[in-house]
Amino acid sequence: MREEKNRVRQQMRNNREALSPGERLEKSRKICRHVMNIIRNGETVLVYSAKELEANTTPIMTSLLAKGNPVVVPIIVKADVSLRLSYIRDLSVLVPSTFNVPEPIGNEIPADPKDIRTIILPMLGFDRKGGRLGYGAGYYDRFLARNPQIRKIGIAFACQEAERVPVDENDIHMNCIITEEGIVYSDGTC
């Protein structure tokens, strides 16, 4: 299973890297529009802070903050492979940190997972059955296993779709998967 996951991860990385910076930004803006169509006014949303080649979440965070939705970002804790949560009030507090992921280090406002209604997750690969392939460390899968009440929306570029992503018993399925083409998978909660 590990070898198959690594093979698919590499293929999806290659597909994503083939996009130009301009294509990634335009596709990210389209993803944002689709995401914002299913976010309820006032709901607290946990949004990953994107690295360079990922679907850019800045438009999503900016739109949520403008609407008055509470925005939470994860902070990676390598020591115990977990996520710590912090509210943000503006994007200026995000600085490159662990794995070069933008985090509000030094400006943390602790957040409780019980207050989060929806999470926007990064995906390296996905399929149309709700399967999500992450980077392999399991940070989000562990967090979601402890917080199953949170609605899970995975976002990625359409070129990151696989016929079937290899998943095992520890991999958490998405409630909704969104690309620049719109909602490509929903279990009815989106």
MARKOL-115863 format. One record per residue: residue number from 1; residue in one letter; x, y, z of N, C-alpha, C in turn. Coordinates in Angstrom, 1 decimal. Layout:
BEGIN
PT	NUM	A	X	Y	Z	X	Y	Z	X	Y	Z
...
***
This chain:
BEGIN
PT	1	M	0.8	-1.2	0.0	0.0	0.0	0.0	0.9	1.3	0.0
PT	2	R	1.9	1.2	0.8	2.8	2.4	0.9	3.5	2.7	-0.4
PT	3	E	3.9	1.7	-1.1	4.5	1.9	-2.5	3.5	2.5	-3.5
PT	4	E	2.3	2.0	-3.4	1.3	2.5	-4.3	1.0	3.9	-4.0
PT	5	K	0.9	4.3	-2.7	0.6	5.6	-2.3	1.7	6.6	-2.8
PT	6	N	2.9	6.1	-2.6	4.1	7.0	-3.0	4.1	7.2	-4.5
PT	7	R	3.8	6.1	-5.3	3.7	6.2	-6.7	2.7	7.3	-7.2
PT	8	V	1.5	7.2	-6.6	0.4	8.1	-6.9	0.8	9.5	-6.5
PT	9	R	1.4	9.6	-5.3	1.8	11.0	-4.8	2.7	11.6	-5.8
PT	10	Q	3.7	10.9	-6.3	4.7	11.4	-7.2	4.0	11.9	-8.5
PT	11	Q	3.1	11.1	-9.0	2.3	11.4	-10.2	1.5	12.7	-10.0
PT	12	M	0.9	12.8	-8.9	0.1	14.0	-8.6	1.0	15.3	-8.4
PT	13	R	2.1	15.1	-7.8	3.1	16.2	-7.7	3.5	16.7	-9.1
PT	14	N	3.8	15.7	-9.9	4.2	16.0	-11.3	3.1	16.8	-12.0
PT	15	N	1.8	16.3	-11.9	0.7	17.0	-12.5	0.6	18.4	-12.0
PT	16	R	0.7	18.6	-10.7	0.5	19.9	-10.1	1.7	20.8	-10.5
PT	17	E	2.9	20.3	-10.6	4.0	21.1	-10.9	4.0	21.6	-12.4
PT	18	A	3.2	20.9	-13.2	3.1	21.2	-14.6	2.3	22.5	-14.8
PT	19	L	1.5	22.9	-13.8	0.7	24.1	-13.9	1.7	25.3	-13.7
PT	20	S	1.4	26.4	-14.5	2.2	27.6	-14.3	1.7	28.4	-13.1
PT	21	P	2.5	29.3	-12.5	2.0	30.0	-11.4	0.7	30.8	-11.7
PT	22	G	0.5	31.3	-12.9	-0.7	32.0	-13.2	-1.9	31.0	-13.3
PT	23	E	-1.7	29.8	-13.8	-2.8	28.8	-13.9	-3.2	28.5	-12.4
PT	24	R	-2.2	28.2	-11.6	-2.5	27.9	-10.2	-3.3	29.0	-9.5
PT	25	L	-3.0	30.2	-9.7	-3.7	31.3	-9.1	-5.1	31.4	-9.6
PT	26	E	-5.3	31.3	-10.9	-6.6	31.4	-11.5	-7.5	30.2	-11.1
PT	27	K	-6.9	29.1	-11.1	-7.7	27.9	-10.6	-8.0	28.0	-9.1
PT	28	S	-7.1	28.5	-8.3	-7.4	28.7	-6.9	-8.5	29.7	-6.7
PT	29	R	-8.6	30.8	-7.5	-9.7	31.7	-7.4	-11.0	31.0	-7.7
PT	30	K	-11.0	30.2	-8.7	-12.3	29.4	-9.0	-12.7	28.5	-7.9
PT	31	I	-11.7	27.8	-7.3	-11.9	26.9	-6.2	-12.6	27.7	-5.0
PT	32	C	-12.0	28.9	-4.8	-12.5	29.8	-3.7	-14.0	30.1	-4.0
PT	33	R	-14.4	30.5	-5.2	-15.8	30.8	-5.5	-16.7	29.6	-5.2
PT	34	H	-16.2	28.4	-5.5	-17.1	27.2	-5.3	-17.2	26.9	-3.8
PT	35	V	-16.1	27.1	-3.1	-16.1	26.8	-1.6	-17.0	27.8	-0.9
PT	36	M	-16.9	29.1	-1.3	-17.7	30.1	-0.6	-19.2	29.9	-0.8
PT	37	N	-19.6	29.2	-1.9	-21.0	28.9	-2.2	-21.6	28.0	-1.2
PT	38	I	-20.8	27.2	-0.5	-21.3	26.2	0.5	-21.0	26.5	1.9
PT	39	I	-20.3	27.6	2.2	-20.0	28.0	3.6	-21.2	28.9	4.1
PT	40	R	-21.6	28.5	5.3	-22.7	29.3	5.9	-22.2	30.5	6.6
PT	41	N	-23.0	31.5	6.6	-22.7	32.8	7.3	-22.4	32.5	8.8
PT	42	G	-21.3	32.9	9.3	-21.0	32.8	10.7	-20.3	31.5	11.1
PT	43	E	-20.3	30.5	10.3	-19.7	29.2	10.7	-18.2	29.4	10.8
PT	44	T	-17.6	28.7	11.8	-16.2	28.8	12.0	-15.5	27.7	11.1
PT	45	V	-14.5	28.2	10.3	-13.9	27.4	9.3	-12.4	27.3	9.6
PT	46	L	-11.9	26.0	9.6	-10.5	25.8	9.7	-9.9	25.6	8.3
PT	47	V	-9.0	26.5	7.9	-8.4	26.5	6.6	-6.9	26.3	6.6
PT	48	Y	-6.4	25.3	5.8	-5.0	25.2	5.7	-4.3	26.4	5.1
PT	49	S	-3.1	26.7	5.5	-2.4	27.8	4.8	-1.5	27.1	3.8
PT	50	A	-1.7	27.5	2.5	-1.1	26.8	1.4	0.4	27.1	1.2
PT	51	K	1.1	26.1	0.8	2.5	26.2	0.4	2.4	26.6	-1.1
PT	52	E	3.6	26.9	-1.7	3.7	27.4	-3.0	2.9	26.7	-4.1
PT	53	L	3.0	25.4	-4.2	2.4	24.7	-5.3	0.9	24.2	-5.1
PT	54	E	0.5	24.3	-3.8	-0.9	23.9	-3.5	-1.9	24.9	-4.0
PT	55	A	-3.2	24.4	-4.0	-4.3	25.3	-4.2	-4.2	26.4	-3.2
PT	56	N	-4.1	27.7	-3.7	-3.9	28.8	-2.8	-5.2	29.1	-2.0
PT	57	T	-5.0	29.1	-0.7	-6.2	29.4	0.2	-6.3	30.8	0.6
PT	58	T	-5.4	31.7	0.2	-5.5	33.1	0.5	-6.9	33.7	0.1
PT	59	P	-7.4	33.4	-1.2	-8.7	33.9	-1.5	-9.8	33.4	-0.6
PT	60	I	-9.7	32.2	-0.2	-10.8	31.6	0.7	-10.7	32.4	2.1
PT	61	M	-9.5	32.5	2.7	-9.4	33.1	4.0	-9.8	34.6	3.9
PT	62	T	-9.4	35.3	2.8	-9.8	36.7	2.6	-11.3	36.8	2.5
PT	63	S	-12.0	36.0	1.8	-13.4	36.0	1.6	-14.1	35.7	2.9
PT	64	L	-13.6	34.7	3.7	-14.3	34.3	4.9	-14.2	35.5	5.9
PT	65	L	-13.0	36.1	6.0	-12.8	37.2	7.0	-13.7	38.4	6.6
PT	66	A	-13.8	38.7	5.3	-14.6	39.8	4.8	-16.1	39.5	5.1
PT	67	K	-16.5	38.3	5.1	-17.9	37.9	5.5	-18.2	37.9	7.0
PT	68	G	-17.1	37.9	7.7	-17.2	37.9	9.2	-17.2	36.5	9.8
PT	69	N	-16.9	35.5	8.9	-16.7	34.1	9.5	-15.4	34.0	10.3
PT	70	P	-15.5	33.4	11.5	-14.3	33.1	12.2	-13.4	32.1	11.4
PT	71	V	-12.1	32.5	11.3	-11.1	31.7	10.5	-10.1	31.1	11.5
PT	72	V	-9.9	29.8	11.4	-8.9	29.1	12.2	-7.9	28.5	11.2
PT	73	V	-6.6	28.5	11.6	-5.5	27.9	10.8	-4.8	26.9	11.7
PT	74	P	-4.3	25.8	11.0	-3.6	24.8	11.8	-2.1	25.2	12.0
PT	75	I	-1.5	24.8	13.1	-0.1	24.9	13.3	0.4	23.5	13.5
PT	76	I	1.4	23.2	12.7	2.0	21.8	12.7	2.9	21.6	13.9
PT	77	V	2.6	20.6	14.7	3.4	20.2	15.9	4.1	18.9	15.5
PT	78	K	5.4	19.0	15.1	6.2	17.8	14.7	6.4	16.9	15.8
PT	79	A	6.6	17.4	17.0	7.0	16.5	18.1	6.0	15.4	18.4
PT	80	D	4.7	15.6	18.2	3.7	14.6	18.4	2.8	14.4	17.2
PT	81	V	3.2	14.9	16.1	2.5	14.7	14.8	1.0	15.1	15.0
PT	82	S	0.9	16.4	15.5	-0.5	16.9	15.7	-0.7	18.3	15.2
PT	83	L	-1.9	18.8	15.3	-2.2	20.1	14.8	-2.6	20.9	16.0
PT	84	R	-2.1	22.1	16.2	-2.6	23.1	17.2	-3.4	24.1	16.4
PT	85	L	-4.4	24.7	16.9	-5.3	25.6	16.2	-5.2	27.0	16.7
PT	86	S	-5.3	27.9	15.7	-5.3	29.3	16.1	-6.2	30.1	15.2
PT	87	Y	-7.0	31.0	15.8	-7.8	32.0	15.0	-6.8	33.0	14.4
PT	88	I	-7.2	33.5	13.2	-6.5	34.6	12.7	-7.5	35.7	12.4
PT	89	R	-7.1	36.9	12.5	-8.0	38.1	12.2	-7.6	38.8	10.9
PT	90	D	-6.3	38.5	10.5	-5.9	39.0	9.2	-4.7	38.2	8.7
PT	91	L	-4.4	38.2	7.5	-3.4	37.3	6.9	-1.9	37.7	7.2
PT	92	S	-1.8	38.9	7.7	-0.4	39.4	7.9	0.3	38.7	9.0
PT	93	V	-0.4	37.9	9.8	0.2	37.2	10.9	0.8	35.9	10.4
PT	94	L	0.6	35.5	9.2	1.1	34.2	8.7	2.5	34.3	8.2
PT	95	V	3.4	33.5	8.8	4.8	33.5	8.3	5.2	32.1	8.1
PT	96	P	6.1	31.9	7.1	6.6	30.5	6.9	7.2	29.9	8.1
PT	97	S	6.8	28.7	8.4	7.2	28.0	9.6	7.5	26.5	9.2
PT	98	T	7.0	25.6	10.0	7.2	24.1	9.8	6.9	23.7	8.4
PT	99	F	7.8	23.0	7.7	7.6	22.6	6.3	7.3	23.7	5.4
PT	100	N	7.7	24.9	5.8	7.5	26.2	5.0	6.0	26.5	4.9
PT	101	V	5.2	26.0	5.8	3.8	26.3	5.8	3.6	27.6	6.6
PT	102	P	2.8	28.6	6.0	2.5	29.8	6.7	1.7	29.6	8.0
PT	103	E	2.2	30.1	9.1	1.5	29.9	10.4	1.6	31.2	11.2
PT	104	P	0.6	31.4	12.1	0.6	32.6	12.9	1.5	32.5	14.2
PT	105	I	2.8	32.1	14.0	3.7	31.9	15.1	3.9	33.3	15.8
PT	106	G	3.8	33.3	17.1	3.9	34.6	17.8	2.6	35.4	17.9
PT	107	N	1.6	35.0	17.1	0.3	35.7	17.1	-0.8	34.8	17.3
PT	108	E	-0.6	33.7	18.1	-1.6	32.7	18.2	-2.8	33.1	19.1
PT	109	I	-4.0	32.8	18.6	-5.2	32.9	19.4	-5.8	31.5	19.5
PT	110	P	-5.6	30.8	20.6	-6.0	29.4	20.6	-7.5	29.2	20.2
PT	111	A	-7.7	28.1	19.5	-9.1	27.7	19.0	-9.4	26.3	19.5
PT	112	D	-10.6	26.0	19.8	-11.1	24.7	20.2	-11.7	24.0	19.0
PT	113	P	-11.3	22.8	18.8	-11.9	22.0	17.7	-13.4	21.9	17.7
PT	114	K	-14.0	21.9	18.9	-15.4	21.8	19.1	-16.2	23.0	18.5
PT	115	D	-15.5	24.1	18.3	-16.1	25.3	17.7	-16.1	25.3	16.2
PT	116	I	-15.3	24.3	15.6	-15.2	24.3	14.1	-16.3	23.5	13.4
PT	117	R	-16.9	24.1	12.5	-18.0	23.5	11.7	-17.4	22.8	10.4
PT	118	T	-16.5	23.4	9.8	-15.9	23.0	8.5	-14.4	23.1	8.5
PT	119	I	-13.8	22.1	7.8	-12.3	22.2	7.6	-12.1	22.2	6.1
PT	120	I	-11.2	23.0	5.6	-10.7	23.0	4.2	-9.3	22.4	4.2
PT	121	L	-9.2	21.2	3.6	-8.0	20.4	3.7	-7.2	20.4	2.3
PT	122	P	-5.9	20.3	2.4	-5.1	20.2	1.2	-5.2	18.7	0.8
PT	123	M	-5.1	18.5	-0.5	-5.0	17.1	-1.0	-3.9	17.0	-2.1
PT	124	L	-3.1	16.0	-2.0	-2.1	15.8	-3.0	-2.8	15.0	-4.2
PT	125	G	-3.7	14.2	-3.8	-4.5	13.4	-4.8	-5.9	13.1	-4.3
PT	126	F	-6.8	12.8	-5.2	-8.2	12.5	-4.7	-8.9	11.7	-5.8
PT	127	D	-10.0	11.1	-5.4	-10.8	10.4	-6.4	-12.3	10.8	-6.2
PT	128	R	-13.2	10.4	-7.0	-14.6	10.8	-7.0	-15.4	10.0	-6.1
PT	129	K	-14.8	9.3	-5.2	-15.5	8.5	-4.1	-15.2	9.1	-2.7
PT	130	G	-14.6	10.3	-2.7	-14.3	10.9	-1.4	-12.9	10.6	-0.9
PT	131	G	-12.1	9.8	-1.6	-10.8	9.4	-1.2	-9.8	10.6	-1.3
PT	132	R	-9.0	10.8	-0.2	-8.0	11.9	-0.2	-6.7	11.3	0.0
PT	133	L	-5.7	11.7	-0.8	-4.3	11.3	-0.6	-3.6	12.5	-0.1
PT	134	G	-3.0	12.4	1.1	-2.3	13.6	1.7	-0.8	13.3	1.4
PT	135	Y	0.0	14.0	2.2	1.5	13.9	2.1	2.1	12.8	2.8
PT	136	G	1.3	12.1	3.6	1.8	10.8	4.2	2.1	10.9	5.7
PT	137	A	2.2	12.0	6.3	2.5	12.1	7.8	1.3	11.8	8.7
PT	138	G	0.1	12.1	8.1	-1.2	11.8	8.9	-1.6	12.8	9.8
PT	139	Y	-1.1	14.0	9.8	-1.5	15.1	10.7	-3.0	15.3	10.6
PT	140	Y	-3.6	15.5	9.4	-5.0	15.7	9.3	-5.9	14.5	9.6
PT	141	D	-5.4	13.3	9.2	-6.2	12.1	9.5	-6.3	11.9	11.0
PT	142	R	-5.2	12.1	11.8	-5.3	12.0	13.2	-6.2	13.1	13.8
PT	143	F	-6.1	14.3	13.4	-7.0	15.3	13.9	-8.4	15.0	13.6
PT	144	L	-8.7	14.6	12.4	-10.1	14.3	12.0	-10.7	13.1	12.7
PT	145	A	-9.9	12.1	13.0	-10.3	10.9	13.7	-10.8	11.3	15.1
PT	146	R	-10.1	12.3	15.7	-10.5	12.8	17.0	-11.7	13.8	17.0
PT	147	N	-12.0	14.3	15.8	-13.0	15.4	15.6	-13.9	15.0	14.5
PT	148	P	-14.6	13.9	14.5	-15.5	13.5	13.4	-16.6	14.4	13.1
PT	149	Q	-17.0	15.3	14.0	-18.2	16.1	13.7	-17.9	17.2	12.7
PT	150	I	-16.6	17.5	12.4	-16.3	18.5	11.5	-16.5	18.1	10.0
PT	151	R	-17.2	19.0	9.3	-17.4	18.7	7.8	-16.1	18.9	7.1
PT	152	K	-15.8	17.9	6.3	-14.4	17.9	5.6	-14.6	18.2	4.1
PT	153	I	-13.9	19.3	3.7	-13.9	19.7	2.3	-12.5	19.7	1.8
PT	154	G	-12.2	18.8	0.9	-10.9	18.7	0.3	-10.8	19.5	-0.9
PT	155	I	-9.7	20.3	-1.1	-9.6	21.1	-2.3	-8.3	20.7	-3.0
PT	156	A	-8.3	20.8	-4.3	-7.1	20.5	-5.2	-7.5	20.9	-6.6
PT	157	F	-6.5	20.9	-7.4	-6.7	21.1	-8.8	-7.2	19.9	-9.5
PT	158	A	-8.0	20.0	-10.6	-8.5	18.9	-11.3	-7.5	17.9	-11.8
PT	159	C	-6.3	18.4	-12.1	-5.2	17.6	-12.6	-4.7	16.6	-11.5
PT	160	Q	-5.1	16.8	-10.3	-4.7	15.9	-9.2	-5.7	14.7	-8.9
PT	161	E	-6.6	14.6	-9.8	-7.6	13.5	-9.7	-7.0	12.2	-10.2
PT	162	A	-7.3	11.1	-9.5	-6.9	9.8	-9.9	-8.2	9.0	-10.0
PT	163	E	-8.1	7.9	-10.8	-9.2	7.0	-10.9	-9.6	6.5	-9.6
PT	164	R	-8.6	6.1	-8.8	-8.8	5.6	-7.4	-7.5	5.9	-6.6
PT	165	V	-7.7	6.6	-5.5	-6.5	6.8	-4.7	-6.4	5.7	-3.7
PT	166	P	-5.2	5.2	-3.4	-5.1	4.1	-2.4	-5.4	4.6	-1.0
PT	167	V	-6.3	4.0	-0.3	-6.6	4.4	1.0	-6.6	3.2	1.9
PT	168	D	-6.3	3.4	3.2	-6.3	2.3	4.2	-7.3	2.8	5.3
PT	169	E	-7.3	1.9	6.4	-8.3	2.2	7.4	-8.1	3.5	8.2
PT	170	N	-6.9	4.0	8.2	-6.6	5.3	8.9	-6.9	6.5	8.1
PT	171	D	-7.2	6.4	6.8	-7.4	7.5	5.9	-8.9	8.0	6.0
PT	172	I	-9.1	9.2	6.3	-10.4	9.8	6.5	-10.9	10.3	5.1
PT	173	H	-12.2	9.9	4.8	-12.8	10.3	3.5	-13.4	11.7	3.7
PT	174	M	-13.5	12.4	2.6	-14.0	13.7	2.6	-15.5	13.7	2.4
PT	175	N	-16.1	14.8	3.0	-17.6	14.9	2.7	-17.8	15.6	1.4
PT	176	C	-16.8	16.4	0.9	-16.9	17.1	-0.3	-15.5	17.3	-0.9
PT	177	I	-15.4	17.2	-2.2	-14.2	17.6	-2.9	-14.5	18.6	-3.9
PT	178	I	-13.6	19.7	-3.9	-13.8	20.8	-4.8	-12.6	21.1	-5.6
PT	179	T	-12.7	21.2	-6.9	-11.6	21.7	-7.8	-12.1	22.9	-8.5
PT	180	E	-11.3	23.4	-9.4	-11.7	24.6	-10.2	-12.9	24.3	-11.0
PT	181	E	-13.2	23.1	-11.2	-14.4	22.7	-12.0	-15.7	22.7	-11.2
PT	182	G	-15.6	22.8	-9.9	-16.7	22.8	-9.0	-16.7	21.6	-8.0
PT	183	I	-17.8	21.2	-7.5	-17.9	20.1	-6.6	-17.9	18.8	-7.4
PT	184	V	-16.8	18.0	-7.2	-16.7	16.8	-8.0	-17.0	15.6	-7.2
PT	185	Y	-17.2	15.8	-5.8	-17.7	14.7	-5.0	-18.4	15.3	-3.8
PT	186	S	-19.6	14.8	-3.4	-20.3	15.2	-2.2	-21.0	14.0	-1.7
PT	187	D	-21.0	13.9	-0.4	-21.8	12.8	0.3	-23.2	13.3	0.7
PT	188	G	-23.5	14.5	0.2	-24.8	15.1	0.5	-24.8	16.2	1.6
PT	189	T	-23.6	16.4	2.2	-23.5	17.5	3.2	-23.0	18.8	2.7
PT	190	C	-22.7	18.8	1.4	-22.2	20.1	0.8	-23.2	20.7	-0.1
***
